[in-house]
Amino acid sequence: MSETLFFRFSGQEIEWVVLGQDGRRLEEGLSGVDLFNSRFPVTYAGSTVFVAPGEKILMTTASVPSKQKRKIAQAIPFVVEEQLAAEIEESFFAIGERNKKGEVKVSIIYEQLLESLLADLDELDLRPKKMISETSLAKSKDYAVALMEEDKAHLMRPDGCGITLRKDNVAAAISMSEPSSSLQLIGSSSSLESLAIPIAEVRANDVNVSEHEVEFMGFSQLCSYFDGSETNILQGKYKVEEPMPEISKEWRQVLIVLGVGVILHLGLVLGQGWHLAKEKDVNRDLARELYEDVFSGEKNVGDIRRRWNLKLGRRDNDTGNDFLGLFSRAAVGIETSGLMLQNINYNESRGDLIFQVFASSSESLVQYSEKLKMEGLSVEIGAISQDADFVRGTVRISHGKDLR
């Protein structure tokens, strides 16, 4: 939502106004706490700005050359100490932007008063993201500006120093304008007329005073000058953290399903890894037991794979071309072809393998040989004899050589 709610305390009530993104006033009112909470609940989607009483906040500047925020925050209390009416420890310093001279704008408030304002705000359902001074809404460029409400005035100098005064003190403040300076007064006709005498006096001292008459200068008109450059007093330990954006119910369910899926997938991957690692350990132990059983005379057995290859006459670069490689390829189709292995012979010089098998029929032998040929092996079926209810046959197998 692009609207912004501004509000301030007015006695026991809350004065508020809602402005659109274009600054147009959408609605305004003066409500008690209960009515305000019912209109602006905690779920209110617009921006919220609390406007603190300007007469309670001193707006001044400090010349601090450092660019580091931490060092600026440490130096400012001592730079402006002479302007304080209280001890440094009793004051809270909110750091703003730099003015054209490079000075840091500072808003100073009694920390006890700030705590009191926050306690009053706790009675509301919503929590404002910003707290600004009424004075900061008076915008000054190359001349001083005074926004005249019915009971007080907000004065701002071009350097960013400002103050809010009760109406009966405004005339004295105007009279203190320096010669050859400029001052713009903005207010209703009655407000400007009440200052006719001090205005005439400063004009006689070469002060350039311009008057801008408005029909009425109230809270909504004051807030219309808001542009976002105002110093937010809620900083440091009082900073309000922005809440995470709300996620719709549908997307929340999707994220939950995705999260569960990721967890299950990770669980399966970890489980599979654990299972394979366990299988590896079991197979390694079995290989060692088999080797030690076959070659029982050897001690300090290590690198079982290399030792098996040496014992079987297998060279490292002949992987798949020795007995084990040929046997592993030829033995795959035995069971699926309905054969039963009776005897195995391997001729190392020729590199061929001879299987003596039992089959239910001669067609089973042919089927088995065709399957091996499709795997790139050379196959020759030897003598076949009928023996009771099965067929006895010989199959000679080698790597890619024509045996016929």
VEXDREN-911200 format. One record per residue (C-alpha): residue in three letters; chain; x, y, z. Coordinates in steps of 0.25 Angstrom, whole numbers, plus 5000, padded with zeros to 4 digits. Layout:
! VEXDREN-911200
torza ALA	filum A	xx X	yy Y	zz Z;
...
//
This chain:
! VEXDREN-911200
torza MET	filum A	xx 5000	yy 5000	zz 5000;
torza SER	filum A	xx 5006	yy 5014	zz 4996;
torza GLU	filum A	xx 4998	yy 5022	zz 5007;
torza THR	filum A	xx 5005	yy 5028	zz 5019;
torza LEU	filum A	xx 4999	yy 5030	zz 5033;
torza PHE	filum A	xx 5004	yy 5042	zz 5041;
torza PHE	filum A	xx 4999	yy 5044	zz 5055;
torza ARG	filum A	xx 5003	yy 5051	zz 5068;
torza PHE	filum A	xx 4997	yy 5052	zz 5082;
torza SER	filum A	xx 4988	yy 5064	zz 5085;
torza GLY	filum A	xx 4985	yy 5063	zz 5100;
torza GLN	filum A	xx 4978	yy 5050	zz 5103;
torza GLU	filum A	xx 4974	yy 5048	zz 5088;
torza ILE	filum A	xx 4982	yy 5045	zz 5075;
torza GLU	filum A	xx 4982	yy 5054	zz 5063;
torza TRP	filum A	xx 4984	yy 5047	zz 5050;
torza VAL	filum A	xx 4984	yy 5048	zz 5035;
torza VAL	filum A	xx 4986	yy 5038	zz 5024;
torza LEU	filum A	xx 4993	yy 5044	zz 5011;
torza GLY	filum A	xx 4994	yy 5037	zz 4998;
torza GLN	filum A	xx 5006	yy 5035	zz 4990;
torza ASP	filum A	xx 5004	yy 5048	zz 4983;
torza GLY	filum A	xx 5002	yy 5055	zz 4996;
torza ARG	filum A	xx 4987	yy 5056	zz 4995;
torza ARG	filum A	xx 4980	yy 5056	zz 5008;
torza LEU	filum A	xx 4971	yy 5043	zz 5008;
torza GLU	filum A	xx 4965	yy 5044	zz 5022;
torza GLU	filum A	xx 4968	yy 5050	zz 5035;
torza GLY	filum A	xx 4962	yy 5050	zz 5049;
torza LEU	filum A	xx 4964	yy 5052	zz 5064;
torza SER	filum A	xx 4961	yy 5039	zz 5072;
torza GLY	filum A	xx 4963	yy 5033	zz 5085;
torza VAL	filum A	xx 4973	yy 5021	zz 5087;
torza ASP	filum A	xx 4962	yy 5010	zz 5085;
torza LEU	filum A	xx 4956	yy 5017	zz 5073;
torza PHE	filum A	xx 4970	yy 5019	zz 5067;
torza ASN	filum A	xx 4973	yy 5004	zz 5069;
torza SER	filum A	xx 4960	yy 4999	zz 5062;
torza ARG	filum A	xx 4963	yy 5008	zz 5050;
torza PHE	filum A	xx 4978	yy 5005	zz 5050;
torza PRO	filum A	xx 4981	yy 4991	zz 5055;
torza VAL	filum A	xx 4994	yy 4984	zz 5055;
torza THR	filum A	xx 4991	yy 4978	zz 5041;
torza TYR	filum A	xx 4991	yy 4992	zz 5035;
torza ALA	filum A	xx 4999	yy 4991	zz 5022;
torza GLY	filum A	xx 5002	yy 5006	zz 5020;
torza SER	filum A	xx 5015	yy 5013	zz 5025;
torza THR	filum A	xx 5014	yy 5020	zz 5039;
torza VAL	filum A	xx 5021	yy 5032	zz 5044;
torza PHE	filum A	xx 5019	yy 5038	zz 5058;
torza VAL	filum A	xx 5021	yy 5053	zz 5059;
torza ALA	filum A	xx 5027	yy 5056	zz 5072;
torza PRO	filum A	xx 5025	yy 5070	zz 5079;
torza GLY	filum A	xx 5035	yy 5080	zz 5073;
torza GLU	filum A	xx 5037	yy 5088	zz 5085;
torza LYS	filum A	xx 5043	yy 5075	zz 5092;
torza ILE	filum A	xx 5054	yy 5073	zz 5082;
torza LEU	filum A	xx 5066	yy 5082	zz 5079;
torza MET	filum A	xx 5070	yy 5082	zz 5064;
torza THR	filum A	xx 5084	yy 5086	zz 5062;
torza THR	filum A	xx 5097	yy 5083	zz 5054;
torza ALA	filum A	xx 5111	yy 5078	zz 5058;
torza SER	filum A	xx 5124	yy 5079	zz 5050;
torza VAL	filum A	xx 5130	yy 5065	zz 5050;
torza PRO	filum A	xx 5139	yy 5062	zz 5038;
torza SER	filum A	xx 5139	yy 5047	zz 5040;
torza LYS	filum A	xx 5131	yy 5039	zz 5030;
torza GLN	filum A	xx 5130	yy 5027	zz 5039;
torza LYS	filum A	xx 5116	yy 5026	zz 5046;
torza ARG	filum A	xx 5122	yy 5020	zz 5059;
torza LYS	filum A	xx 5132	yy 5031	zz 5060;
torza ILE	filum A	xx 5122	yy 5042	zz 5057;
torza ALA	filum A	xx 5112	yy 5036	zz 5068;
torza GLN	filum A	xx 5124	yy 5036	zz 5078;
torza ALA	filum A	xx 5128	yy 5051	zz 5075;
torza ILE	filum A	xx 5114	yy 5058	zz 5073;
torza PRO	filum A	xx 5110	yy 5058	zz 5088;
torza PHE	filum A	xx 5123	yy 5066	zz 5092;
torza VAL	filum A	xx 5122	yy 5075	zz 5080;
torza VAL	filum A	xx 5108	yy 5080	zz 5083;
torza GLU	filum A	xx 5110	yy 5079	zz 5098;
torza GLU	filum A	xx 5110	yy 5094	zz 5100;
torza GLN	filum A	xx 5096	yy 5095	zz 5094;
torza LEU	filum A	xx 5090	yy 5085	zz 5104;
torza ALA	filum A	xx 5081	yy 5088	zz 5116;
torza ALA	filum A	xx 5084	yy 5074	zz 5122;
torza GLU	filum A	xx 5095	yy 5065	zz 5123;
torza ILE	filum A	xx 5100	yy 5057	zz 5111;
torza GLU	filum A	xx 5096	yy 5044	zz 5119;
torza GLU	filum A	xx 5082	yy 5049	zz 5120;
torza SER	filum A	xx 5081	yy 5052	zz 5105;
torza PHE	filum A	xx 5079	yy 5043	zz 5092;
torza PHE	filum A	xx 5085	yy 5048	zz 5079;
torza ALA	filum A	xx 5079	yy 5044	zz 5066;
torza ILE	filum A	xx 5088	yy 5046	zz 5054;
torza GLY	filum A	xx 5083	yy 5052	zz 5041;
torza GLU	filum A	xx 5088	yy 5056	zz 5028;
torza ARG	filum A	xx 5099	yy 5066	zz 5025;
torza ASN	filum A	xx 5095	yy 5080	zz 5021;
torza LYS	filum A	xx 5101	yy 5088	zz 5009;
torza LYS	filum A	xx 5113	yy 5092	zz 5018;
torza GLY	filum A	xx 5116	yy 5077	zz 5021;
torza GLU	filum A	xx 5111	yy 5079	zz 5036;
torza VAL	filum A	xx 5103	yy 5067	zz 5042;
torza LYS	filum A	xx 5089	yy 5070	zz 5045;
torza VAL	filum A	xx 5086	yy 5065	zz 5059;
torza SER	filum A	xx 5072	yy 5064	zz 5067;
torza ILE	filum A	xx 5074	yy 5063	zz 5082;
torza ILE	filum A	xx 5063	yy 5059	zz 5092;
torza TYR	filum A	xx 5063	yy 5056	zz 5107;
torza GLU	filum A	xx 5064	yy 5040	zz 5107;
torza GLN	filum A	xx 5054	yy 5040	zz 5119;
torza LEU	filum A	xx 5044	yy 5048	zz 5110;
torza LEU	filum A	xx 5047	yy 5038	zz 5098;
torza GLU	filum A	xx 5044	yy 5026	zz 5107;
torza SER	filum A	xx 5031	yy 5033	zz 5112;
torza LEU	filum A	xx 5027	yy 5035	zz 5097;
torza LEU	filum A	xx 5030	yy 5020	zz 5094;
torza ALA	filum A	xx 5022	yy 5016	zz 5106;
torza ASP	filum A	xx 5010	yy 5023	zz 5101;
torza LEU	filum A	xx 5012	yy 5017	zz 5087;
torza ASP	filum A	xx 5012	yy 5003	zz 5093;
torza GLU	filum A	xx 4997	yy 5005	zz 5096;
torza LEU	filum A	xx 4995	yy 5005	zz 5081;
torza ASP	filum A	xx 4993	yy 4993	zz 5073;
torza LEU	filum A	xx 5003	yy 4997	zz 5062;
torza ARG	filum A	xx 5017	yy 5002	zz 5064;
torza PRO	filum A	xx 5022	yy 5013	zz 5055;
torza LYS	filum A	xx 5034	yy 5011	zz 5047;
torza LYS	filum A	xx 5039	yy 5026	zz 5048;
torza MET	filum A	xx 5038	yy 5037	zz 5059;
torza ILE	filum A	xx 5041	yy 5051	zz 5054;
torza SER	filum A	xx 5040	yy 5065	zz 5060;
torza GLU	filum A	xx 5029	yy 5074	zz 5056;
torza THR	filum A	xx 5040	yy 5084	zz 5053;
torza SER	filum A	xx 5047	yy 5076	zz 5043;
torza LEU	filum A	xx 5034	yy 5077	zz 5034;
torza ALA	filum A	xx 5038	yy 5092	zz 5032;
torza LYS	filum A	xx 5046	yy 5091	zz 5019;
torza SER	filum A	xx 5057	yy 5102	zz 5017;
torza LYS	filum A	xx 5065	yy 5104	zz 5005;
torza ASP	filum A	xx 5073	yy 5117	zz 5004;
torza TYR	filum A	xx 5065	yy 5125	zz 5014;
torza ALA	filum A	xx 5058	yy 5122	zz 5028;
torza VAL	filum A	xx 5044	yy 5117	zz 5028;
torza ALA	filum A	xx 5033	yy 5118	zz 5039;
torza LEU	filum A	xx 5021	yy 5109	zz 5038;
torza MET	filum A	xx 5010	yy 5116	zz 5047;
torza GLU	filum A	xx 5000	yy 5107	zz 5053;
torza GLU	filum A	xx 4989	yy 5112	zz 5062;
torza ASP	filum A	xx 4996	yy 5111	zz 5075;
torza LYS	filum A	xx 5011	yy 5109	zz 5071;
torza ALA	filum A	xx 5021	yy 5111	zz 5060;
torza HIS	filum A	xx 5032	yy 5103	zz 5054;
torza LEU	filum A	xx 5044	yy 5110	zz 5050;
torza MET	filum A	xx 5055	yy 5105	zz 5041;
torza ARG	filum A	xx 5068	yy 5111	zz 5037;
torza PRO	filum A	xx 5075	yy 5108	zz 5024;
torza ASP	filum A	xx 5087	yy 5100	zz 5031;
torza GLY	filum A	xx 5077	yy 5090	zz 5038;
torza CYS	filum A	xx 5076	yy 5097	zz 5051;
torza GLY	filum A	xx 5061	yy 5098	zz 5056;
torza ILE	filum A	xx 5052	yy 5100	zz 5068;
torza THR	filum A	xx 5037	yy 5099	zz 5071;
torza LEU	filum A	xx 5032	yy 5111	zz 5079;
torza ARG	filum A	xx 5018	yy 5114	zz 5086;
torza LYS	filum A	xx 5011	yy 5125	zz 5078;
torza ASP	filum A	xx 5014	yy 5136	zz 5089;
torza ASN	filum A	xx 5029	yy 5134	zz 5087;
torza VAL	filum A	xx 5029	yy 5135	zz 5072;
torza ALA	filum A	xx 5029	yy 5150	zz 5071;
torza ALA	filum A	xx 5042	yy 5150	zz 5079;
torza ALA	filum A	xx 5048	yy 5140	zz 5070;
torza ILE	filum A	xx 5045	yy 5147	zz 5058;
torza SER	filum A	xx 5051	yy 5160	zz 5064;
torza MET	filum A	xx 5064	yy 5153	zz 5065;
torza SER	filum A	xx 5066	yy 5151	zz 5050;
torza GLU	filum A	xx 5079	yy 5156	zz 5045;
torza PRO	filum A	xx 5080	yy 5168	zz 5036;
torza SER	filum A	xx 5080	yy 5165	zz 5021;
torza SER	filum A	xx 5075	yy 5151	zz 5024;
torza SER	filum A	xx 5062	yy 5145	zz 5018;
torza LEU	filum A	xx 5050	yy 5139	zz 5025;
torza GLN	filum A	xx 5037	yy 5133	zz 5019;
torza LEU	filum A	xx 5025	yy 5132	zz 5028;
torza ILE	filum A	xx 5014	yy 5122	zz 5024;
torza GLY	filum A	xx 5001	yy 5122	zz 5031;
torza SER	filum A	xx 4986	yy 5126	zz 5032;
torza SER	filum A	xx 4982	yy 5141	zz 5030;
torza SER	filum A	xx 4979	yy 5142	zz 5045;
torza SER	filum A	xx 4993	yy 5136	zz 5049;
torza LEU	filum A	xx 5000	yy 5146	zz 5040;
torza GLU	filum A	xx 4992	yy 5158	zz 5044;
torza SER	filum A	xx 4996	yy 5155	zz 5059;
torza LEU	filum A	xx 5011	yy 5157	zz 5055;
torza ALA	filum A	xx 5009	yy 5170	zz 5047;
torza ILE	filum A	xx 5017	yy 5178	zz 5057;
torza PRO	filum A	xx 5029	yy 5169	zz 5058;
torza ILE	filum A	xx 5029	yy 5167	zz 5043;
torza ALA	filum A	xx 5029	yy 5182	zz 5041;
torza GLU	filum A	xx 5041	yy 5183	zz 5051;
torza VAL	filum A	xx 5050	yy 5173	zz 5044;
torza ARG	filum A	xx 5047	yy 5179	zz 5030;
torza ALA	filum A	xx 5052	yy 5192	zz 5035;
torza ASN	filum A	xx 5065	yy 5185	zz 5039;
torza ASP	filum A	xx 5067	yy 5180	zz 5024;
torza VAL	filum A	xx 5061	yy 5166	zz 5027;
torza ASN	filum A	xx 5054	yy 5161	zz 5014;
torza VAL	filum A	xx 5041	yy 5155	zz 5020;
torza SER	filum A	xx 5031	yy 5149	zz 5010;
torza GLU	filum A	xx 5017	yy 5144	zz 5015;
torza HIS	filum A	xx 5010	yy 5132	zz 5009;
torza GLU	filum A	xx 4996	yy 5132	zz 5013;
torza VAL	filum A	xx 4988	yy 5118	zz 5014;
torza GLU	filum A	xx 4974	yy 5116	zz 5017;
torza PHE	filum A	xx 4978	yy 5107	zz 5029;
torza MET	filum A	xx 4990	yy 5102	zz 5035;
torza GLY	filum A	xx 4987	yy 5089	zz 5043;
torza PHE	filum A	xx 4993	yy 5076	zz 5045;
torza SER	filum A	xx 4990	yy 5070	zz 5031;
torza GLN	filum A	xx 4996	yy 5083	zz 5024;
torza LEU	filum A	xx 5008	yy 5081	zz 5033;
torza CYS	filum A	xx 5010	yy 5067	zz 5029;
torza SER	filum A	xx 5008	yy 5070	zz 5014;
torza TYR	filum A	xx 5023	yy 5076	zz 5014;
torza PHE	filum A	xx 5028	yy 5062	zz 5018;
torza ASP	filum A	xx 5038	yy 5057	zz 5008;
torza GLY	filum A	xx 5046	yy 5046	zz 5015;
torza SER	filum A	xx 5059	yy 5054	zz 5018;
torza GLU	filum A	xx 5054	yy 5056	zz 5032;
torza THR	filum A	xx 5063	yy 5050	zz 5043;
torza ASN	filum A	xx 5057	yy 5038	zz 5049;
torza ILE	filum A	xx 5059	yy 5038	zz 5064;
torza LEU	filum A	xx 5057	yy 5023	zz 5065;
torza GLN	filum A	xx 5071	yy 5019	zz 5062;
torza GLY	filum A	xx 5082	yy 5012	zz 5070;
torza LYS	filum A	xx 5075	yy 5003	zz 5081;
torza TYR	filum A	xx 5062	yy 5009	zz 5078;
torza LYS	filum A	xx 5062	yy 5005	zz 5063;
torza VAL	filum A	xx 5050	yy 4998	zz 5059;
torza GLU	filum A	xx 5053	yy 4985	zz 5051;
torza GLU	filum A	xx 5045	yy 4984	zz 5038;
torza PRO	filum A	xx 5037	yy 4971	zz 5039;
torza MET	filum A	xx 5038	yy 4960	zz 5028;
torza PRO	filum A	xx 5028	yy 4961	zz 5017;
torza GLU	filum A	xx 5016	yy 4952	zz 5019;
torza ILE	filum A	xx 5015	yy 4940	zz 5011;
torza SER	filum A	xx 5002	yy 4935	zz 5005;
torza LYS	filum A	xx 4996	yy 4922	zz 5010;
torza GLU	filum A	xx 4998	yy 4915	zz 4997;
torza TRP	filum A	xx 5012	yy 4919	zz 4996;
torza ARG	filum A	xx 5015	yy 4915	zz 5010;
torza GLN	filum A	xx 5009	yy 4901	zz 5007;
torza VAL	filum A	xx 5018	yy 4900	zz 4994;
torza LEU	filum A	xx 5030	yy 4904	zz 5002;
torza ILE	filum A	xx 5027	yy 4894	zz 5013;
torza VAL	filum A	xx 5026	yy 4883	zz 5003;
torza LEU	filum A	xx 5039	yy 4887	zz 4996;
torza GLY	filum A	xx 5046	yy 4887	zz 5009;
torza VAL	filum A	xx 5041	yy 4873	zz 5013;
torza GLY	filum A	xx 5045	yy 4868	zz 4999;
torza VAL	filum A	xx 5059	yy 4874	zz 5001;
torza ILE	filum A	xx 5060	yy 4868	zz 5015;
torza LEU	filum A	xx 5056	yy 4854	zz 5010;
torza HIS	filum A	xx 5065	yy 4855	zz 4998;
torza LEU	filum A	xx 5077	yy 4858	zz 5006;
torza GLY	filum A	xx 5073	yy 4847	zz 5016;
torza LEU	filum A	xx 5072	yy 4837	zz 5004;
torza VAL	filum A	xx 5086	yy 4842	zz 4999;
torza LEU	filum A	xx 5092	yy 4841	zz 5012;
torza GLY	filum A	xx 5086	yy 4828	zz 5015;
torza GLN	filum A	xx 5091	yy 4822	zz 5001;
torza GLY	filum A	xx 5105	yy 4828	zz 5004;
torza TRP	filum A	xx 5105	yy 4821	zz 5017;
torza HIS	filum A	xx 5100	yy 4808	zz 5011;
torza LEU	filum A	xx 5110	yy 4808	zz 5000;
torza ALA	filum A	xx 5121	yy 4811	zz 5010;
torza LYS	filum A	xx 5117	yy 4799	zz 5018;
torza GLU	filum A	xx 5116	yy 4790	zz 5006;
torza LYS	filum A	xx 5130	yy 4795	zz 5002;
torza ASP	filum A	xx 5136	yy 4791	zz 5016;
torza VAL	filum A	xx 5129	yy 4777	zz 5016;
torza ASN	filum A	xx 5134	yy 4774	zz 5001;
torza ARG	filum A	xx 5148	yy 4779	zz 5005;
torza ASP	filum A	xx 5148	yy 4769	zz 5017;
torza LEU	filum A	xx 5142	yy 4758	zz 5009;
torza ALA	filum A	xx 5153	yy 4760	zz 4998;
torza ARG	filum A	xx 5164	yy 4760	zz 5009;
torza GLU	filum A	xx 5158	yy 4747	zz 5015;
torza LEU	filum A	xx 5157	yy 4740	zz 5002;
torza TYR	filum A	xx 5171	yy 4744	zz 4998;
torza GLU	filum A	xx 5177	yy 4740	zz 5011;
torza ASP	filum A	xx 5169	yy 4726	zz 5010;
torza VAL	filum A	xx 5174	yy 4724	zz 4996;
torza PHE	filum A	xx 5189	yy 4729	zz 4998;
torza SER	filum A	xx 5190	yy 4725	zz 5013;
torza GLY	filum A	xx 5205	yy 4726	zz 5013;
torza GLU	filum A	xx 5206	yy 4741	zz 5011;
torza LYS	filum A	xx 5207	yy 4751	zz 5022;
torza ASN	filum A	xx 5205	yy 4766	zz 5023;
torza VAL	filum A	xx 5195	yy 4766	zz 5012;
torza GLY	filum A	xx 5192	yy 4780	zz 5006;
torza ASP	filum A	xx 5186	yy 4785	zz 4993;
torza ILE	filum A	xx 5177	yy 4773	zz 4991;
torza ARG	filum A	xx 5174	yy 4778	zz 4977;
torza ARG	filum A	xx 5188	yy 4778	zz 4972;
torza ARG	filum A	xx 5192	yy 4765	zz 4978;
torza TRP	filum A	xx 5180	yy 4758	zz 4972;
torza ASN	filum A	xx 5184	yy 4763	zz 4958;
torza LEU	filum A	xx 5198	yy 4758	zz 4960;
torza LYS	filum A	xx 5193	yy 4745	zz 4964;
torza LEU	filum A	xx 5184	yy 4743	zz 4953;
torza GLY	filum A	xx 5194	yy 4749	zz 4943;
torza ARG	filum A	xx 5186	yy 4761	zz 4940;
torza ARG	filum A	xx 5194	yy 4774	zz 4936;
torza ASP	filum A	xx 5189	yy 4788	zz 4941;
torza ASN	filum A	xx 5186	yy 4792	zz 4926;
torza ASP	filum A	xx 5179	yy 4779	zz 4922;
torza THR	filum A	xx 5166	yy 4782	zz 4930;
torza GLY	filum A	xx 5155	yy 4774	zz 4925;
torza ASN	filum A	xx 5164	yy 4766	zz 4915;
torza ASP	filum A	xx 5169	yy 4755	zz 4925;
torza PHE	filum A	xx 5161	yy 4743	zz 4931;
torza LEU	filum A	xx 5153	yy 4752	zz 4941;
torza GLY	filum A	xx 5149	yy 4762	zz 4931;
torza LEU	filum A	xx 5145	yy 4751	zz 4921;
torza PHE	filum A	xx 5138	yy 4743	zz 4931;
torza SER	filum A	xx 5130	yy 4754	zz 4937;
torza ARG	filum A	xx 5125	yy 4757	zz 4923;
torza ALA	filum A	xx 5122	yy 4743	zz 4919;
torza ALA	filum A	xx 5115	yy 4739	zz 4932;
torza VAL	filum A	xx 5104	yy 4750	zz 4932;
torza GLY	filum A	xx 5095	yy 4742	zz 4922;
torza ILE	filum A	xx 5096	yy 4728	zz 4928;
torza GLU	filum A	xx 5085	yy 4728	zz 4937;
torza THR	filum A	xx 5075	yy 4736	zz 4928;
torza SER	filum A	xx 5078	yy 4726	zz 4917;
torza GLY	filum A	xx 5074	yy 4715	zz 4926;
torza LEU	filum A	xx 5088	yy 4709	zz 4926;
torza MET	filum A	xx 5095	yy 4702	zz 4937;
torza LEU	filum A	xx 5110	yy 4703	zz 4938;
torza GLN	filum A	xx 5118	yy 4690	zz 4940;
torza ASN	filum A	xx 5132	yy 4693	zz 4937;
torza ILE	filum A	xx 5141	yy 4705	zz 4934;
torza ASN	filum A	xx 5155	yy 4704	zz 4926;
torza TYR	filum A	xx 5163	yy 4716	zz 4923;
torza ASN	filum A	xx 5175	yy 4716	zz 4912;
torza GLU	filum A	xx 5184	yy 4728	zz 4916;
torza SER	filum A	xx 5192	yy 4727	zz 4903;
torza ARG	filum A	xx 5180	yy 4728	zz 4894;
torza GLY	filum A	xx 5172	yy 4736	zz 4904;
torza ASP	filum A	xx 5159	yy 4728	zz 4902;
torza LEU	filum A	xx 5149	yy 4723	zz 4912;
torza ILE	filum A	xx 5143	yy 4709	zz 4911;
torza PHE	filum A	xx 5129	yy 4706	zz 4918;
torza GLN	filum A	xx 5124	yy 4692	zz 4919;
torza VAL	filum A	xx 5109	yy 4694	zz 4922;
torza PHE	filum A	xx 5096	yy 4687	zz 4923;
torza ALA	filum A	xx 5084	yy 4693	zz 4916;
torza SER	filum A	xx 5069	yy 4689	zz 4914;
torza SER	filum A	xx 5071	yy 4689	zz 4899;
torza SER	filum A	xx 5081	yy 4693	zz 4888;
torza GLU	filum A	xx 5073	yy 4705	zz 4885;
torza SER	filum A	xx 5077	yy 4710	zz 4899;
torza LEU	filum A	xx 5091	yy 4709	zz 4895;
torza VAL	filum A	xx 5089	yy 4716	zz 4882;
torza GLN	filum A	xx 5081	yy 4727	zz 4890;
torza TYR	filum A	xx 5093	yy 4729	zz 4900;
torza SER	filum A	xx 5103	yy 4730	zz 4889;
torza GLU	filum A	xx 5096	yy 4740	zz 4881;
torza LYS	filum A	xx 5094	yy 4749	zz 4893;
torza LEU	filum A	xx 5109	yy 4748	zz 4896;
torza LYS	filum A	xx 5112	yy 4752	zz 4881;
torza MET	filum A	xx 5103	yy 4764	zz 4883;
torza GLU	filum A	xx 5112	yy 4768	zz 4894;
torza GLY	filum A	xx 5124	yy 4768	zz 4885;
torza LEU	filum A	xx 5130	yy 4754	zz 4889;
torza SER	filum A	xx 5134	yy 4743	zz 4879;
torza VAL	filum A	xx 5126	yy 4730	zz 4882;
torza GLU	filum A	xx 5127	yy 4716	zz 4877;
torza ILE	filum A	xx 5118	yy 4705	zz 4881;
torza GLY	filum A	xx 5125	yy 4691	zz 4882;
torza ALA	filum A	xx 5120	yy 4677	zz 4883;
torza ILE	filum A	xx 5106	yy 4676	zz 4887;
torza SER	filum A	xx 5101	yy 4662	zz 4893;
torza GLN	filum A	xx 5087	yy 4658	zz 4898;
torza ASP	filum A	xx 5088	yy 4653	zz 4913;
torza ALA	filum A	xx 5074	yy 4648	zz 4918;
torza ASP	filum A	xx 5065	yy 4661	zz 4920;
torza PHE	filum A	xx 5076	yy 4671	zz 4917;
torza VAL	filum A	xx 5086	yy 4675	zz 4907;
torza ARG	filum A	xx 5101	yy 4675	zz 4910;
torza GLY	filum A	xx 5110	yy 4685	zz 4902;
torza THR	filum A	xx 5123	yy 4693	zz 4901;
torza VAL	filum A	xx 5124	yy 4708	zz 4898;
torza ARG	filum A	xx 5137	yy 4714	zz 4895;
torza ILE	filum A	xx 5138	yy 4730	zz 4897;
torza SER	filum A	xx 5148	yy 4740	zz 4894;
torza HIS	filum A	xx 5150	yy 4755	zz 4893;
torza GLY	filum A	xx 5146	yy 4759	zz 4879;
torza LYS	filum A	xx 5153	yy 4748	zz 4871;
torza ASP	filum A	xx 5147	yy 4739	zz 4861;
torza LEU	filum A	xx 5148	yy 4725	zz 4866;
torza ARG	filum A	xx 5143	yy 4718	zz 4854;
//
